Amino acid sequence: MVNHKQHNPWLWIPSLCAAEEIPSAVVMFVALLMLLQFGADEVMAAFYSALLFLPWVTKSYLYSKVRKAASFKRNLHICESLLFLCLMGIAVYISEAHVCPWVLFLFLFVLSLLCAWHELLSRLYYSRMLYPRQQQLFTNTKLLSSQMALVVTYGVLIIVAGFFEVFFRSYQKAWAMESSLVAGGFMVFLVLNILLLRTPKGGNLYRYETLSDTVKNELHVLSRIQQKPHVLPVLLSLFFLLLPQALMFNTRVFFLLTLPEQGGLGCSVQDVGFAQGTIGVLAFSLGIIGGKALMKKYSRSQMFWWTAIVLTLSPLSYMLMAWHPQLDNMLMLCLMTFFAQLCFGFGLNVCSIYVPYISEQRYRNTTNYLYMPLVISLMLVPLALSGWLSQWLGYRAFFAFCAICAPVAWVVSMICKTKQILTTYE
């Protein structure tokens, strides 16, 4: 384990986490707005956005290969350089006279692949450079750095993009400038990581593993999961708990942007950036932190129903806004968004009860539950179909349907006796 005097974790951890979150925020959140403004309708935008999550579903197939490659510092620099080039490529393409939504999607999908690879490298580098006790010491630093980068990328820069749109009187020039700023900001952290990161002990060793061997190892893990008792009822329970969140992930943005005469709130891009990207992300972070703190204090059996119920409460906010719209009421929008995202963040801690049972030790060290292959794979189909469903039902009926899914999830969990199954492995 490296112990250089100049190797200060207080410097390289924030830099590494920021470099991890900036392009991820573009893929997870900003991409949806870009696709909408460059010609994709709500159905296709939701479908494209769901496909952008695929690299996170399949990244576990790369885990052992990335771990055995072991040249984490060099591979991090290579991956970050490719991420910068991809971000600049998006900026250059957007500045062209005509932008096709599917070509923009291809750029974003490549960015998503690189983000998934970069996240694996970052986590492995972090665990290699610090002892477990040190990792506990810097947990809050890591989380704070990630969330600050997310707020700046998703919140502040989207607000700036809205101002650019007014200034240039062209959404195309506005998003080209926005993408250039994101690429420039990422380049700063790329340079910092080149200067700050040190080579871990044994970091240049390379143990080759073929892709077929990697796939066989992953399939072996999946076969072991399938053989576990009661695994299908447990997965069904988790699917219904996550269903409202998957359905609302994109449609809440559609609802905010849609004109009032079409059932939406008619918010501007700046309003979405502030409410969802700033207030929403902060509330989500507070929910995650509060839930984790309680999970340490109380047992899984005590926390199961608390987290499960809170997770399914957030649709109530959007149902109230759809049935009783408060146009131009920014305070009400922020309060409703804060409540919805706080419930979402707090409730996602329920996944820490499911994951040890389903996948044993494989994903126990993953702290960001949203990126977990298990969770995303269960959310993927509802996420892809959410745009079509919201157009078919209309926003009032759609958010009411999401709210009704909550008691259905509780009933399914009780019928499947999920709590008893999971807490058996406590």
Phi, psi and omega per residue, in radians:
M1 nan 2.304 -3.067
V2 -1.319 2.464 3.121
N3 -2.456 0.979 3.107
H4 -1.272 2.490 3.082
K5 -1.109 -0.658 -3.127
Q6 -1.368 -0.120 -3.131
H7 -1.520 1.606 -3.040
N8 -1.806 1.932 -3.129
P9 -1.041 -0.477 3.128
W10 -1.136 -0.309 3.123
L11 -1.686 -0.855 -3.002
W12 -1.433 -0.426 3.116
I13 -1.145 -0.860 3.082
P14 -1.057 -0.673 -3.137
S15 -1.150 -0.757 -3.130
L16 -1.171 -0.731 -3.130
C17 -1.178 -0.672 3.109
A18 -1.135 -0.715 3.103
A19 -1.137 -0.465 3.107
E20 -1.336 -0.657 -2.991
E21 -1.519 -0.536 -3.056
I22 -1.043 -0.974 3.119
P23 -1.189 -0.533 3.104
S24 -1.108 -0.679 3.105
A25 -1.123 -0.629 3.089
V26 -1.088 -0.747 -3.102
V27 -1.250 -0.791 -2.994
M28 -1.347 -0.602 -2.976
F29 -2.193 -0.926 -3.044
V30 -1.143 -0.595 -3.094
A31 -0.984 -0.647 -3.122
L32 -1.076 -0.788 3.107
L33 -1.124 -0.709 3.138
M34 -1.099 -0.790 -3.136
L35 -1.097 -0.695 3.115
L36 -1.117 -0.781 -3.069
Q37 -1.323 -0.290 3.113
F38 -1.819 0.457 2.877
G39 1.903 -0.146 3.114
A40 -1.367 2.354 3.064
D41 -1.360 3.107 -3.044
E42 -1.118 -0.638 -3.131
V43 -1.115 -0.865 -3.102
M44 -1.266 -0.608 3.120
A45 -1.097 -0.735 3.097
A46 -1.145 -0.693 3.140
F47 -1.154 -0.822 3.098
Y48 -1.061 -0.741 -3.123
S49 -1.077 -0.679 3.105
A50 -1.132 -0.708 3.133
L51 -1.109 -0.494 3.124
L52 -1.166 -0.281 3.104
F53 -1.489 -0.195 -3.079
L54 -0.977 -0.762 3.121
P55 -0.995 -0.531 3.104
W56 -1.315 -0.496 3.081
V57 -1.220 -0.698 -3.033
T58 -1.672 0.002 -3.030
K59 -1.187 -0.363 3.109
S60 -1.133 -0.387 3.067
Y61 -1.194 -0.364 -3.123
L62 -1.655 -0.188 -2.956
Y63 -1.014 -0.960 -3.075
S64 -1.152 -0.572 3.134
K65 -1.181 -0.768 3.113
V66 -1.142 -0.716 -3.129
R67 -1.116 -0.704 -3.101
K68 -1.352 -0.379 3.063
A69 -1.131 -0.703 2.909
A70 1.235 -0.292 3.126
S71 -1.424 1.173 -2.951
F72 -1.158 -0.758 -3.099
K73 -1.117 -0.862 -3.124
R74 -1.095 -0.756 -3.130
N75 -1.194 -0.560 3.050
L76 -1.089 -0.796 3.134
H77 -1.114 -0.706 3.115
I78 -1.121 -0.802 -3.113
C79 -1.125 -0.735 3.129
E80 -1.170 -0.600 3.067
S81 -1.132 -0.721 3.102
L82 -1.167 -0.645 3.083
L83 -1.086 -0.750 3.112
F84 -1.083 -0.774 3.131
L85 -1.111 -0.656 3.127
C86 -1.183 -0.737 3.088
L87 -1.085 -0.716 3.092
M88 -1.185 -0.634 3.092
G89 -1.072 -0.708 3.085
I90 -1.092 -0.757 3.133
A91 -1.087 -0.747 -3.140
V92 -1.171 -0.744 -3.121
Y93 -1.132 -0.716 -3.135
I94 -1.108 -0.540 -3.123
S95 -1.295 -0.141 3.112
E96 -1.191 2.886 -3.066
A97 -1.140 -0.679 -3.100
H98 -2.262 2.300 -3.121
V99 -2.073 2.146 3.068
C100 -1.594 2.282 -3.132
P101 -1.001 -0.653 -3.083
W102 -1.277 -0.549 3.066
V103 -1.215 -0.725 3.068
L104 -1.046 -0.696 3.091
F105 -1.057 -0.703 3.130
L106 -1.082 -0.752 3.066
F107 -1.025 -0.797 -3.110
L108 -1.173 -0.587 3.133
F109 -1.200 -0.713 3.056
V110 -1.067 -0.733 3.088
L111 -1.053 -0.700 3.123
S112 -1.122 -0.738 3.082
L113 -1.025 -0.789 3.140
L114 -1.148 -0.631 3.117
C115 -1.114 -0.755 3.137
A116 -1.108 -0.741 3.101
W117 -1.110 -0.755 -3.113
H118 -1.135 -0.659 3.116
E119 -1.101 -0.746 3.088
L120 -1.049 -0.819 -3.132
L121 -1.091 -0.718 -3.126
S122 -1.117 -0.782 -3.132
R123 -1.133 -0.713 -3.126
L124 -1.215 -0.686 3.079
Y125 -1.095 -0.771 -3.132
Y126 -1.044 -0.802 -3.124
S127 -1.232 -0.490 3.122
R128 -1.324 -0.598 -3.044
M129 -1.443 -0.388 -3.050
L130 -2.169 2.475 3.003
Y131 -1.189 2.771 3.130
P132 -0.936 -0.678 3.138
R133 -1.167 -0.657 3.075
Q134 -1.167 -0.641 3.123
Q135 -1.081 -0.672 3.082
Q136 -1.121 -0.647 -3.140
L137 -1.115 -0.648 -3.050
F138 -1.752 0.231 -3.138
T139 -1.053 -0.824 -3.123
N140 -1.168 -0.645 3.090
T141 -1.083 -0.751 3.131
K142 -1.102 -0.815 -3.120
L143 -1.152 -0.757 -3.128
L144 -1.116 -0.723 3.132
S145 -1.118 -0.743 3.140
S146 -1.108 -0.797 -3.088
Q147 -1.224 -0.602 3.091
M148 -1.139 -0.727 3.100
A149 -1.132 -0.640 3.122
L150 -1.167 -0.752 3.125
V151 -1.083 -0.780 -3.118
V152 -1.137 -0.752 -3.087
T153 -1.256 -0.873 -3.047
Y154 -1.429 -0.638 -3.062
G155 -1.579 -1.204 -3.002
V156 -1.104 -0.799 -3.076
L157 -1.196 -0.514 3.055
I158 -1.217 -0.663 3.053
I159 -1.065 -0.763 3.106
V160 -1.087 -0.682 3.105
A161 -1.059 -0.658 3.079
G162 -1.106 -0.716 3.086
F163 -1.153 -0.674 3.081
F164 -1.059 -0.670 -3.127
E165 -1.103 -0.682 3.090
V166 -1.226 -0.711 -3.072
F167 -1.193 -0.835 -3.104
F168 -1.469 -0.255 -3.054
R169 0.986 0.600 3.135
S170 -2.723 2.072 3.115
Y171 -1.160 -0.490 -3.133
Q172 -1.169 -0.823 3.095
K173 -1.137 -0.630 -3.136
A174 -1.099 -0.811 -3.118
W175 -1.278 -0.508 3.048
A176 -1.131 -0.750 3.097
M177 -1.158 -0.710 3.114
E178 -1.043 -0.823 -3.132
S179 -1.125 -0.622 3.092
S180 -1.135 -0.693 3.108
L181 -1.126 -0.722 3.106
V182 -1.088 -0.778 3.126
A183 -1.102 -0.711 3.118
G184 -1.144 -0.726 3.092
G185 -1.111 -0.691 3.124
F186 -1.161 -0.620 3.138
M187 -1.083 -0.591 3.107
V188 -1.052 -0.789 -3.136
F189 -1.288 -0.505 3.027
L190 -1.066 -0.806 3.127
V191 -1.145 -0.733 3.124
L192 -1.069 -0.714 3.139
N193 -1.184 -0.593 3.063
I194 -1.099 -0.655 -3.108
L195 -1.422 -0.578 -2.967
L196 -1.686 -0.589 -3.050
L197 -1.259 2.463 3.115
R198 -1.999 2.773 -3.129
T199 -1.377 2.164 3.091
P200 -1.131 2.758 3.092
K201 -1.126 2.207 -3.100
G202 1.324 0.255 -3.043
G203 -1.275 -0.237 -3.115
N204 -1.722 0.076 3.091
L205 -1.259 2.557 -3.140
Y206 -2.356 2.139 3.101
R207 -2.086 1.895 -2.990
Y208 -1.265 2.410 3.028
E209 -2.354 2.229 -3.125
T210 -1.258 2.772 3.129
L211 -1.098 -0.649 3.131
S212 -1.099 -0.677 3.093
D213 -1.133 -0.688 3.117
T214 -1.089 -0.786 3.133
V215 -1.111 -0.715 3.127
K216 -1.083 -0.728 3.128
N217 -1.088 -0.731 -3.134
E218 -1.201 -0.724 3.117
L219 -1.109 -0.577 3.084
H220 -1.110 -0.725 3.102
V221 -1.116 -0.753 3.139
L222 -1.103 -0.668 3.127
S223 -1.157 -0.634 3.081
R224 -1.156 -0.650 3.111
I225 -1.126 -0.755 -3.121
Q226 -1.107 -0.477 -3.118
Q227 -1.446 -0.151 -3.135
K228 -1.202 2.505 3.132
P229 -1.180 2.451 3.053
H230 1.127 0.367 -3.058
V231 -1.200 -0.632 -3.123
L232 -1.170 -0.805 3.056
P233 -1.046 -0.648 3.132
V234 -1.145 -0.782 3.110
L235 -1.117 -0.672 3.111
L236 -1.101 -0.719 3.106
S237 -1.087 -0.804 -3.139
L238 -1.150 -0.649 3.114
F239 -1.017 -0.814 -3.111
F240 -1.243 -0.539 3.070
L241 -1.163 -0.641 -3.118
L242 -1.523 -0.213 -3.045
L243 -0.989 -0.856 3.136
P244 -1.045 -0.662 -3.131
Q245 -1.196 -0.692 3.114
A246 -1.127 -0.720 -3.136
L247 -1.174 -0.584 -3.065
M248 -1.596 -0.177 -2.995
F249 -0.955 -0.805 3.116
N250 -1.688 -0.625 -3.007
T251 -1.187 -0.413 3.083
R252 -1.123 -0.616 3.080
V253 -1.235 -0.747 3.080
F254 -0.987 -0.782 -3.110
F255 -1.069 -0.739 -3.125
L256 -1.182 -0.639 -3.067
L257 -1.471 -0.457 -3.075
T258 -1.142 2.503 -3.123
L259 -1.119 2.609 -3.116
P260 -1.010 -0.660 -3.137
E261 -1.171 -0.248 3.083
Q262 -1.814 0.177 3.053
G263 1.751 -0.027 -3.129
G264 -1.709 -2.887 -3.136
L265 -1.827 -0.199 3.088
G266 1.164 0.605 -3.138
C267 -1.299 2.718 3.045
S268 -1.489 2.965 3.087
V269 -1.061 -0.656 3.113
Q270 -1.091 -0.719 3.129
D271 -1.082 -0.751 3.129
V272 -1.111 -0.749 3.135
G273 -1.076 -0.708 -3.124
F274 -1.289 -0.842 -3.057
A275 -1.219 -0.901 -3.084
Q276 -1.444 -0.758 -3.007
G277 -1.444 -0.460 -3.125
T278 -1.851 -1.139 -3.127
I279 -1.091 -0.780 -3.101
G280 -1.120 -0.770 -3.127
V281 -1.168 -0.704 3.102
L282 -1.101 -0.739 3.117
A283 -1.132 -0.726 3.106
F284 -1.047 -0.748 3.130
S285 -1.129 -0.747 3.104
L286 -1.088 -0.684 3.103
G287 -1.114 -0.773 3.114
I288 -1.058 -0.835 -3.103
I289 -1.127 -0.789 3.138
G290 -1.107 -0.729 3.118
G291 -1.130 -0.729 3.124
K292 -1.118 -0.676 3.128
A293 -1.097 -0.737 3.121
L294 -1.227 -0.584 3.120
M295 -1.113 -0.535 3.099
K296 -1.310 -0.509 -3.065
K297 -1.480 -0.630 -3.071
Y298 -2.029 2.820 -3.116
S299 -1.360 2.936 3.111
R300 -1.090 -0.711 -3.130
S301 -1.097 -0.596 3.108
Q302 -1.301 -0.576 -3.024
M303 -1.612 -0.235 -3.004
F304 -1.007 -0.953 -3.063
W305 -1.268 -0.539 3.088
W306 -1.076 -0.870 -3.118
T307 -1.209 -0.674 -3.134
A308 -1.119 -0.721 -3.132
I309 -1.230 -0.783 -3.128
V310 -1.109 -0.656 -3.141
L311 -1.007 -0.637 -3.043
T312 -1.636 0.141 3.133
L313 -1.517 -0.409 -3.006
S314 -1.067 -0.510 3.085
P315 -1.046 -0.375 -3.128
L316 -1.056 -0.630 -3.139
S317 -1.072 -0.849 -3.090
Y318 -1.266 -0.534 3.063
M319 -1.128 -0.740 3.111
L320 -1.128 -0.719 3.131
M321 -1.180 -0.575 3.133
A322 -1.285 -0.673 -3.101
W323 -1.469 -0.480 3.123
H324 -2.310 1.233 -3.065
P325 -1.116 2.331 3.073
Q326 -1.929 1.459 -3.066
L327 -1.144 2.422 3.115
D328 1.084 0.305 3.101
N329 -1.781 1.525 -3.051
M330 -1.171 -0.600 -3.141
L331 -1.104 -0.783 3.139
M332 -1.142 -0.700 3.107
L333 -1.052 -0.766 -3.124
C334 -1.179 -0.685 3.130
L335 -1.132 -0.775 3.134
M336 -1.150 -0.715 3.111
T337 -1.132 -0.721 3.135
F338 -1.059 -0.803 -3.140
F339 -1.088 -0.807 -3.099
A340 -1.075 -0.798 -3.082
Q341 -1.318 -0.539 3.056
L342 -1.115 -0.761 3.099
C343 -1.126 -0.714 3.132
F344 -1.065 -0.856 -3.130
G345 -1.125 -0.784 3.139
F346 -1.123 -0.779 -3.077
G347 -1.208 -0.461 -3.136
L348 -1.115 -0.284 3.076
N349 -1.136 -0.258 3.060
V350 -1.076 -0.446 3.138
C351 -1.119 -0.494 3.115
S352 -1.198 -0.235 3.044
I353 -1.510 -0.645 -3.134
Y354 -1.305 -0.747 -2.948
V355 -1.082 -0.808 3.135
P356 -1.036 -0.585 3.129
Y357 -1.257 -0.796 -3.025
I358 -1.309 -0.810 -3.009
S359 -1.994 0.194 3.099
E360 0.971 -2.162 -3.041
Q361 -1.568 -0.035 -2.929
R362 -1.167 -0.657 -3.088
Y363 -2.085 0.332 -3.051
R364 -1.155 -0.501 -3.106
N365 -1.499 0.001 3.125
T366 -1.414 2.049 -3.102
T367 -1.662 -0.402 3.127
N368 -1.633 1.700 -2.986
Y369 -1.134 -0.458 -3.104
L370 -1.121 -0.500 -3.082
Y371 -1.564 -0.079 -3.042
M372 -1.136 2.247 -3.128
P373 -0.929 -0.665 -3.139
L374 -1.066 -0.863 -3.061
V375 -1.191 -0.806 -3.091
I376 -1.128 -0.662 -3.140
S377 -1.099 -0.585 3.100
L378 -1.307 -0.456 -3.110
M379 -1.583 -0.205 -2.913
L380 -1.115 -0.856 -3.091
V381 -1.153 -0.855 3.064
P382 -1.034 -0.620 3.112
L383 -1.088 -0.750 -3.120
A384 -1.202 -0.574 -3.073
L385 -1.622 -0.072 -3.017
S386 -1.124 -0.641 3.138
G387 -1.121 -0.767 3.115
W388 -1.136 -0.744 -3.096
L389 -1.153 -0.689 -3.136
S390 -1.188 -0.623 3.086
Q391 -1.217 -0.642 -3.108
W392 -1.234 -0.738 -3.087
L393 -1.520 -0.500 -2.928
G394 1.498 2.695 -2.987
Y395 -1.155 -0.631 -3.137
R396 -1.075 -0.922 -3.122
A397 -1.195 -0.575 -3.108
F398 -1.125 -0.872 -3.112
F399 -1.239 -0.508 3.018
A400 -1.136 -0.698 3.083
F401 -1.076 -0.749 3.108
C402 -1.069 -0.680 3.125
A403 -1.190 -0.642 3.127
I404 -1.169 -0.495 3.123
C405 -1.073 -0.389 -3.104
A406 -1.107 -1.018 3.112
P407 -1.098 -0.504 3.061
V408 -1.078 -0.741 3.126
A409 -1.094 -0.680 3.127
W410 -1.156 -0.732 -3.136
V411 -1.119 -0.765 3.121
V412 -1.061 -0.734 3.139
S413 -1.119 -0.644 3.125
M414 -1.250 -0.732 3.125
I415 -1.103 -0.742 -3.124
C416 -1.353 -0.096 -3.116
K417 0.931 0.782 -3.050
T418 -1.081 -0.756 -3.103
K419 -1.039 -0.792 -3.116
Q420 -1.127 -0.683 -3.130
I421 -1.152 -0.822 -3.055
L422 -1.216 -0.743 -3.069
T423 -1.311 -0.173 3.006
T424 -1.084 -0.515 -3.094
Y425 -1.720 0.313 -3.111
E426 -1.209 nan nan
